[in-house]
């Protein structure tokens, strides 16, 4: 229906109102709606008014249609989202998680010979192939490294043995002194017995004591020779619980008489109930022998210089350190002339020596340092001055220090 425009519509106020209006919907009753719109002429002025009546169920149907569309759109969005999540989970996340698990297992076991299972040709499969190629390269590099490590260990064992034999050569004079004393006792006792037998005045009651003296000195000689033979053997590398105090005391089977002849007093302050250390006793004795002979040489050099009323002395102490980790500490102190500051940074380097040419190989401290490092311990100069030098060795107690750690030959 079209109604003529009213006078009110022709007023400026009505024009302004209508020009800003679209369609006006007015409910007439419960069953009918009326929609009204104004049509403008060429100049934009209201020319006619259009009214339309419609049943309310059409409007309701439109609302229902809109609601159904919105509901369908929401359900479709949820379904698409769920399908996308399932797709991403099965096609991407699960294969990536499987790949990560396999890589983590290989990394944890360091099993570079293992390979990933490739079950697809997508990007995850390509990543698996790339990881397998990397594992193959790592396996080859690891094999080369292990071969180089084994060769290094063999070379090092030969070097340690060479240094040990050189030490035995330097100890030869001391061993001769160690054996000479019981030999003289045995010889003197035998001469007394022979003279008494010749003169017919042998005392059968006193012979037992003289024979006992011979037996004790022969046992001492056997002990020295057996210890020298044991020390000269190449180390098997096997480790066991070792009493550090006994290892230190055994060093003086080879050095004690030599130090006495050199007029060097030795004081030992060895802690009671010292915990065992897990080590190669033969190698540990080599370290202690080297530190003791170095201290001896420093003292003899100072004695030879004639600096004041100098007398040689050496002190060895052991103690138990109860911190974490639990350690055994060994100190070797001498009253020699000390180590120059310009040499402190070099003393643990291979072939560095302050001795004259032909005296020493320059490997003693370097190899000693490597042996202690291999036992997860430490060796360093605690202090040095013209009044003497103190070396400290620390070794862990227990049985957890026997891992395959390469021996370092330098500081």
Secondary structure in CASP SS format (residue, H / E / C, confidence):
PFRMAT SS
TARGET T0000
AUTHOR 0000-0000-0000
METHOD secondary structure of the structure
MODEL  1
X C 1.00
X E 1.00
X E 1.00
X C 1.00
X C 1.00
X C 1.00
X H 1.00
X H 1.00
X H 1.00
X H 1.00
X C 1.00
X H 1.00
X H 1.00
X H 1.00
X H 1.00
X H 1.00
X H 1.00
X H 1.00
X H 1.00
X C 1.00
X C 1.00
X C 1.00
X C 1.00
X E 1.00
X E 1.00
X E 1.00
X E 1.00
X C 1.00
X C 1.00
X C 1.00
X C 1.00
X E 1.00
X E 1.00
X E 1.00
X E 1.00
X E 1.00
X E 1.00
X E 1.00
X E 1.00
X E 1.00
X C 1.00
X C 1.00
X C 1.00
X C 1.00
X C 1.00
X E 1.00
X E 1.00
X E 1.00
X E 1.00
X E 1.00
X E 1.00
X E 1.00
X E 1.00
X E 1.00
X E 1.00
X H 1.00
X H 1.00
X H 1.00
X H 1.00
X H 1.00
X H 1.00
X H 1.00
X H 1.00
X H 1.00
X H 1.00
X H 1.00
X H 1.00
X H 1.00
X H 1.00
X H 1.00
X H 1.00
X H 1.00
X H 1.00
X H 1.00
X H 1.00
X H 1.00
X H 1.00
X H 1.00
X H 1.00
X H 1.00
X H 1.00
X H 1.00
X H 1.00
X H 1.00
X H 1.00
X H 1.00
X H 1.00
X H 1.00
X H 1.00
X H 1.00
X H 1.00
X H 1.00
X H 1.00
X H 1.00
X H 1.00
X H 1.00
X H 1.00
X H 1.00
X H 1.00
X H 1.00
X H 1.00
X H 1.00
X H 1.00
X H 1.00
X H 1.00
X H 1.00
X H 1.00
X H 1.00
X H 1.00
X C 1.00
X C 1.00
X C 1.00
X C 1.00
X C 1.00
X C 1.00
X C 1.00
X C 1.00
X C 1.00
X C 1.00
X C 1.00
X C 1.00
X C 1.00
X H 1.00
X H 1.00
X H 1.00
X H 1.00
X H 1.00
X H 1.00
X H 1.00
X H 1.00
X H 1.00
X H 1.00
X H 1.00
X H 1.00
X H 1.00
X H 1.00
X H 1.00
X H 1.00
X H 1.00
X H 1.00
X H 1.00
X H 1.00
X H 1.00
X H 1.00
X H 1.00
X H 1.00
X H 1.00
X H 1.00
X H 1.00
X H 1.00
X H 1.00
X H 1.00
X H 1.00
X H 1.00
X H 1.00
X H 1.00
X H 1.00
X H 1.00
X H 1.00
X H 1.00
X H 1.00
X H 1.00
X H 1.00
X H 1.00
X H 1.00
X H 1.00
X H 1.00
X H 1.00
X H 1.00
X H 1.00
X H 1.00
X H 1.00
X H 1.00
X H 1.00
X H 1.00
X H 1.00
X H 1.00
X H 1.00
X H 1.00
X H 1.00
X H 1.00
X H 1.00
X H 1.00
X H 1.00
X H 1.00
X H 1.00
X H 1.00
X H 1.00
X H 1.00
X H 1.00
X H 1.00
X H 1.00
X H 1.00
X H 1.00
X H 1.00
X H 1.00
X H 1.00
X H 1.00
X H 1.00
X C 1.00
X C 1.00
X C 1.00
X C 1.00
X H 1.00
X H 1.00
X H 1.00
X H 1.00
X H 1.00
X H 1.00
X H 1.00
X H 1.00
X H 1.00
X H 1.00
X H 1.00
X H 1.00
X H 1.00
X H 1.00
X H 1.00
X H 1.00
X H 1.00
X H 1.00
X H 1.00
X H 1.00
X H 1.00
X H 1.00
X H 1.00
X H 1.00
X H 1.00
X H 1.00
X H 1.00
X H 1.00
X H 1.00
X C 1.00
X C 1.00
X C 1.00
X C 1.00
X C 1.00
X C 1.00
X C 1.00
X E 1.00
X E 1.00
X E 1.00
X C 1.00
X H 1.00
X H 1.00
X H 1.00
X H 1.00
X H 1.00
X H 1.00
X H 1.00
X H 1.00
X H 1.00
X H 1.00
X H 1.00
X H 1.00
X H 1.00
X H 1.00
X H 1.00
X H 1.00
X H 1.00
X H 1.00
X C 1.00
X C 1.00
X E 1.00
X E 1.00
X E 1.00
X E 1.00
X E 1.00
X E 1.00
X E 1.00
X C 1.00
X C 1.00
X C 1.00
X C 1.00
X C 1.00
X C 1.00
X E 1.00
X E 1.00
X E 1.00
X C 1.00
X H 1.00
X H 1.00
X H 1.00
X H 1.00
X H 1.00
X H 1.00
X H 1.00
X H 1.00
X H 1.00
X H 1.00
X H 1.00
X H 1.00
X H 1.00
X H 1.00
X H 1.00
X H 1.00
X H 1.00
X H 1.00
X H 1.00
X H 1.00
X H 1.00
X H 1.00
X H 1.00
X H 1.00
X H 1.00
X C 1.00
X C 1.00
X C 1.00
X C 1.00
X C 1.00
X C 1.00
X E 1.00
X E 1.00
X E 1.00
X E 1.00
X E 1.00
X E 1.00
X E 1.00
X E 1.00
X E 1.00
X E 1.00
X C 1.00
X C 1.00
X C 1.00
X C 1.00
X C 1.00
X E 1.00
X E 1.00
X E 1.00
X E 1.00
X E 1.00
X E 1.00
X E 1.00
X E 1.00
X C 1.00
X C 1.00
X C 1.00
X C 1.00
X C 1.00
X C 1.00
X H 1.00
X H 1.00
X H 1.00
X H 1.00
X C 1.00
X C 1.00
X C 1.00
X C 1.00
X C 1.00
X C 1.00
X C 1.00
X C 1.00
X C 1.00
X C 1.00
X C 1.00
X C 1.00
X C 1.00
X C 1.00
X C 1.00
X C 1.00
X C 1.00
X C 1.00
X C 1.00
X H 1.00
X H 1.00
X H 1.00
X H 1.00
X H 1.00
X H 1.00
X H 1.00
X H 1.00
X H 1.00
X H 1.00
X H 1.00
X C 1.00
X C 1.00
X C 1.00
X E 1.00
X E 1.00
X E 1.00
X E 1.00
X E 1.00
X E 1.00
X E 1.00
X E 1.00
X C 1.00
X C 1.00
X E 1.00
X E 1.00
X E 1.00
X E 1.00
X E 1.00
X E 1.00
X E 1.00
X E 1.00
X E 1.00
X E 1.00
X C 1.00
X C 1.00
X C 1.00
X C 1.00
X C 1.00
X C 1.00
X C 1.00
X C 1.00
X C 1.00
X C 1.00
X C 1.00
X C 1.00
X C 1.00
X C 1.00
END
